C-alpha cells in the first residue's frame, strides 16, 4: 500500500481542512482516483451514493435489458482455482479466502444506461471503463464513531425457508463468524471499544430475475478526537477490505494472487465519499468492466474448508446480475 501514500496525504489534508472529496482505490492499492467534490467532471465519473448524487440525467428513458447473457468459465477451469484455495485452507494458511472470477458478458445495454436503470445503495460509473452497483458498505464514520457492515452468505429467496436455511448453514455460519472476527480486528487498529452491535441479520437484494437474501452484521468502535486529520492513514490501515480478501489478510492475499485467473483492477477496491464531516464508503462489488470490444462481469464468494466447489461456482454465477426491478 506504499503507492497509496500520496492519496493518504491528500485525504489527511482534506480531513484536516474539512474539504469534501470523492476517492476510489483499486484492490491492490496500486491505483487511485481522488477529486474534491467541486472539481468532479461528468465525463469522468458518475456517482449515486446515499446523500450524494453526481450524475447527468439520462437523455431518454432507461433501455430495457433485452440481452443479458453471461458466459461463465467452464467448471473445470473454476475447479483448478478452487482446489488451489482449498489446499491452502487445509494447510491452515488461511481460514477464509475470497475467490473471484471474470465472466464474459453479452448485453444490449451500455454502461450509462445500466447506471441509470440499476437500483443499488452505491452506484459508480468510471468513464466508459467500468460500472459498480454495490450493496456493501465498507465503513462509515460519523459523530466520532466508525461502523462496518460485512456481508457474507447469499441465498435465492425462492428456496423454501431460505432465511432459515442460510442462517443454519454450517459453511456460511463459519464464514460469517470468520469475517466478523477479521473486521472487528481491523477496526481495532484504528478505534477503541469495538463491539458487534448486530450479528447476522438479513438484507434483501432484488434483481431483474430473482430476489436474493444476504447475511450482514454491524460492528462499531470509537475513534480518537483528531481522526479526520488522519483520514487517509486510517483507510490505509483498513485496506484491502476484509470481506473480499480473507483471513489472515496478508497470507490470503498471496493465495488470491496464486489462485485467480484475472486481474481484479478496481473490482473489490473501495470508494470513499467525505462530505466535510462524515464518511461513507463502499466495497466495489457487483462490477461490470469493459474489456476490448465487450464486457466482463467480476464476481465471487468466500471459501472456507467446508466449501463445496459446485456450490461456490453457482454462487459466482448467481451474483452476475443487475439490480433492476419494477
PEKAVEN-V850666 format. One record per residue. N is the residue number from 1. RES is the residue in one letter. PHI is phi as a letter, one per 30 degrees, with the letter a starting at -180 (999 if undefined). OMEGA is omega in radians with two decimals (none if undefined). NEAR is the number of other C-alpha atoms within 10 Angstrom. Layout:
BEGIN
{{N,RES,PHI,OMEGA,NEAR} {N,RES,PHI,OMEGA,NEAR}}
END
This chain:
BEGIN
{{1,X,999,3.14,12} {2,X,d,-3.14,10} {3,X,d,3.10,12} {4,X,c,-3.11,19} {5,X,e,3.07,14} {6,X,d,3.09,12} {7,X,d,3.13,21} {8,X,e,3.14,19} {9,X,d,3.09,16} {10,X,d,-3.12,18} {11,X,d,3.09,30} {12,X,d,-3.14,20} {13,X,d,3.13,17} {14,X,d,3.11,21} {15,X,d,-3.12,25} {16,X,d,-3.10,17} {17,X,c,-3.13,13} {18,X,i,3.12,17} {19,X,c,-3.14,16} {20,X,d,-3.14,19} {21,X,a,3.00,22} {22,X,b,-3.11,22} {23,X,b,3.07,18} {24,X,b,-3.13,24} {25,X,b,-3.13,25} {26,X,d,-3.00,20} {27,X,e,-3.07,23} {28,X,d,-3.09,19} {29,X,i,-3.11,20} {30,X,c,3.12,13} {31,X,b,3.08,16} {32,X,a,3.01,18} {33,X,b,3.10,12} {34,X,b,3.07,17} {35,X,a,2.89,15} {36,X,e,-3.09,17} {37,X,e,-3.09,17} {38,X,d,3.11,10} {39,X,c,3.13,10} {40,X,d,-3.14,16} {41,X,b,-3.09,13} {42,X,d,-3.13,14} {43,X,d,3.13,12} {44,X,c,-3.04,11} {45,X,a,3.01,18} {46,X,b,-2.99,21} {47,X,b,2.99,21} {48,X,b,3.12,19} {49,X,c,3.00,18} {50,X,e,3.12,12} {51,X,i,3.12,8} {52,X,b,3.13,14} {53,X,b,3.09,11} {54,X,b,3.12,15} {55,X,a,3.07,17} {56,X,d,3.06,13} {57,X,d,3.13,8} {58,X,d,-3.13,12} {59,X,d,-3.11,7} {60,X,b,3.11,7} {61,X,e,-3.11,10} {62,X,e,3.11,15} {63,X,d,3.04,13} {64,X,d,-3.12,12} {65,X,d,-3.02,16} {66,X,d,-3.12,9} {67,X,b,3.13,11} {68,X,a,-3.01,14} {69,X,b,3.05,12} {70,X,d,3.07,17} {71,X,b,-3.04,14} {72,X,e,3.06,20} {73,X,d,3.11,14} {74,X,e,-3.13,9} {75,X,e,-3.12,13} {76,X,d,3.10,9} {77,X,d,3.09,11} {78,X,d,-3.11,21} {79,X,e,3.13,15} {80,X,d,3.10,15} {81,X,d,3.12,20} {82,X,e,-3.11,23} {83,X,d,3.09,13} {84,X,d,3.13,15} {85,X,d,-3.09,27} {86,X,d,3.10,25} {87,X,d,3.13,14} {88,X,d,3.09,18} {89,X,d,-3.14,20} {90,X,d,3.08,13} {91,X,d,-3.11,11} {92,X,i,3.13,11} {93,X,d,3.11,17} {94,X,b,3.06,24} {95,X,c,3.13,22} {96,X,a,3.13,30} {97,X,b,3.10,31} {98,X,d,-3.11,21} {99,X,c,-3.09,25} {100,X,b,3.12,28} {101,X,b,3.13,24} {102,X,c,-3.04,23} {103,X,c,3.04,20} {104,X,e,-3.02,20} {105,X,b,3.01,22} {106,X,c,-3.14,15} {107,X,b,3.10,15} {108,X,d,-3.03,13} {109,X,c,3.02,16} {110,X,c,3.09,13} {111,X,d,-3.11,21} {112,X,d,-3.14,18} {113,X,d,3.10,18} {114,X,d,3.10,23} {115,X,e,-3.09,24} {116,X,d,-3.09,20} {117,X,d,-3.06,19} {118,X,d,3.07,20} {119,X,c,-3.10,20} {120,X,a,3.14,22} {121,X,d,-3.11,14} {122,X,b,3.07,24} {123,X,b,3.08,26} {124,X,b,2.91,22} {125,X,c,-3.13,26} {126,X,c,-3.07,19} {127,X,h,2.98,15} {128,X,c,-3.05,14} {129,X,c,-3.10,14} {130,X,a,-3.13,21} {131,X,b,3.12,27} {132,X,b,3.00,28} {133,X,b,-2.95,26} {134,X,c,3.00,21} {135,X,c,-2.90,22} {136,X,c,2.98,21} {137,X,d,2.98,20} {138,X,d,2.98,25} {139,X,b,2.96,23} {140,X,b,3.12,19} {141,X,b,3.03,22} {142,X,a,3.11,13} {143,X,h,3.08,10} {144,X,i,-3.14,16} {145,X,b,3.10,18} {146,X,c,-3.08,22} {147,X,b,3.05,22} {148,X,b,-3.05,25} {149,X,b,-3.11,23} {150,X,d,3.10,27} {151,X,c,3.08,24} {152,X,a,3.14,23} {153,X,j,-3.09,21} {154,X,b,3.11,23} {155,X,b,3.06,19} {156,X,d,-3.09,18} {157,X,d,-3.14,18} {158,X,d,3.10,11} {159,X,d,-3.14,10} {160,X,e,3.14,9} {161,X,h,-3.01,9} {162,X,e,-3.10,16} {163,X,d,3.12,18} {164,X,d,-3.13,9} {165,X,d,-3.07,13} {166,X,d,-3.11,21} {167,X,d,-3.13,18} {168,X,c,3.12,11} {169,X,d,-3.05,12} {170,X,d,-3.12,13} {171,X,d,-3.11,17} {172,X,d,3.12,22} {173,X,d,3.12,16} {174,X,d,3.14,17} {175,X,d,-3.10,25} {176,X,d,3.08,25} {177,X,e,-3.09,14} {178,X,d,-3.09,21} {179,X,d,3.10,25} {180,X,d,3.12,25} {181,X,d,3.13,15} {182,X,d,-3.11,21} {183,X,d,3.09,25} {184,X,d,3.09,22} {185,X,d,3.10,15} {186,X,d,-3.13,19} {187,X,d,3.13,25} {188,X,d,3.07,18} {189,X,d,-3.05,12} {190,X,b,-3.03,19} {191,X,b,3.07,20} {192,X,c,3.12,15} {193,X,h,-3.13,10} {194,X,d,-3.10,22} {195,X,b,2.99,15} {196,X,d,-3.05,17} {197,X,d,3.13,11} {198,X,a,-2.99,12} {199,X,c,3.03,16} {200,X,h,2.97,19} {201,X,c,-3.01,14} {202,X,c,2.95,17} {203,X,c,3.09,14} {204,X,c,-3.12,14} {205,X,c,-3.13,17} {206,X,c,3.06,18} {207,X,b,3.14,18} {208,X,d,-3.01,13} {209,X,c,-3.08,11} {210,X,a,3.04,15} {211,X,c,3.14,16} {212,X,c,2.98,19} {213,X,c,3.14,20} {214,X,b,-3.06,22} {215,X,c,-3.11,23} {216,X,b,3.00,21} {217,X,b,3.09,21} {218,X,b,-3.13,19} {219,X,b,-3.08,21} {220,X,b,3.09,25} {221,X,a,-3.13,21} {222,X,c,-3.14,20} {223,X,c,3.06,22} {224,X,d,-3.03,12} {225,X,d,-3.09,10} {226,X,c,-3.02,11} {227,X,d,-3.12,19} {228,X,d,3.09,25} {229,X,d,-3.12,18} {230,X,b,-3.04,18} {231,X,d,3.13,22} {232,X,d,3.12,22} {233,X,d,3.13,19} {234,X,e,-3.12,20} {235,X,d,3.10,18} {236,X,d,3.10,16} {237,X,d,-3.04,13} {238,X,c,-3.05,18} {239,X,d,-0.15,20} {240,X,d,-3.12,24} {241,X,e,-3.12,23} {242,X,d,-3.05,25} {243,X,d,-3.13,27} {244,X,c,3.00,28} {245,X,b,3.11,27} {246,X,k,-3.07,29} {247,X,b,-0.17,22} {248,X,d,-2.87,16} {249,X,d,-3.02,21} {250,X,d,3.13,12} {251,X,d,-3.13,15} {252,X,d,3.07,22} {253,X,d,3.08,20} {254,X,d,3.13,11} {255,X,d,3.12,24} {256,X,e,-3.13,19} {257,X,d,3.13,13} {258,X,d,-2.97,12} {259,X,d,-3.00,20} {260,X,d,-3.06,20} {261,X,c,3.14,15} {262,X,b,3.06,12} {263,X,c,-3.11,14} {264,X,d,-3.09,18} {265,X,i,3.13,15} {266,X,d,3.07,24} {267,X,e,-3.07,26} {268,X,i,2.91,27} {269,X,d,3.12,24} {270,X,b,3.01,25} {271,X,b,-2.99,24} {272,X,b,3.07,20} {273,X,c,3.11,23} {274,X,c,-3.08,24} {275,X,c,-3.11,17} {276,X,j,3.09,15} {277,X,b,-3.06,16} {278,X,b,-3.12,18} {279,X,b,2.93,20} {280,X,b,-3.14,23} {281,X,b,-3.12,22} {282,X,b,3.01,27} {283,X,d,-3.04,29} {284,X,d,3.03,29} {285,X,c,-2.96,24} {286,X,h,-2.76,24} {287,X,b,3.06,25} {288,X,c,-3.10,27} {289,X,b,3.05,24} {290,X,d,3.09,16} {291,X,b,-3.05,13} {292,X,i,3.13,7} {293,X,c,-3.09,5} {294,X,b,-3.12,11} {295,X,b,2.93,21} {296,X,b,3.07,22} {297,X,c,-3.10,28} {298,X,c,-3.09,25} {299,X,a,-3.14,24} {300,X,l,-3.12,22} {301,X,a,-3.12,21} {302,X,d,3.10,24} {303,X,c,2.94,25} {304,X,b,-3.14,21} {305,X,d,3.13,20} {306,X,d,-3.03,14} {307,X,d,3.07,16} {308,X,c,-3.02,13} {309,X,d,-3.11,18} {310,X,d,3.12,13} {311,X,d,3.14,10} {312,X,d,3.10,20} {313,X,d,3.13,22} {314,X,d,3.11,14} {315,X,d,3.10,19} {316,X,e,-3.13,21} {317,X,d,-3.13,20} {318,X,e,-3.11,16} {319,X,d,3.08,19} {320,X,d,-3.08,23} {321,X,b,2.97,21} {322,X,c,-3.12,23} {323,X,d,3.09,21} {324,X,c,3.08,18} {325,X,a,-3.07,13} {326,X,b,none,5}}
END
